[in-house]
Amino acid sequence: MAKQVAPSSLFEAHEALWRRRPAHDAAPAEWAAFHRHSAEVYAAAAKADVANRQEASQYAVFAIRRAREIEHRLDPTLDCEA
C-alpha cells in the first residue's frame, strides 16, 4: 500500500479526496469512512495551508459531522457527538 502524503494546500486536499470519493450508491458505512478520512485530510491541509486555514478547518468540521450523522443513522444508539 502506498504511503499517504499530507496535502500541502486546500486545493490538493480537494483534489485528493475527489479521486477517493465513493460511488453515489456506495454503502453508508463506506461514506462514513470517507467522511472521517476527509476530516483528517482537511485538518492536515489546515496545518499546512496558512492562507486557507479557516476554510480547511471548516471542511474538516463538516466532514466529521457528516460521518457522525451517517453513523448515527446506521446505529441510533451511538452518541452523535462522540
Steps between C-alpha positions, in 0.01 A plus 500: 500500500633843406585743778248781541647846445341788687367776274697821494195709407124502516493455123711183527266370770198556275673327209613200702159449657316537171698205363416285806131590515276191520236428238172680550330170593781376728409351836443754779790354698730572205378860491551537875859375466557739209376797703718401799801479267401835345502662843857379554612623158342842547650532849843429350435758228402755765838454666692531173303768313505807723320718245204259493517371858152617600331352193687169528405480868136558411514219244647272767220583743236445231653163404506368857141615555392324182676179607328513840158557341544194279631290789206606715255396226674163484491457878265740683641388837827679420553834664491740206756731663761228570 
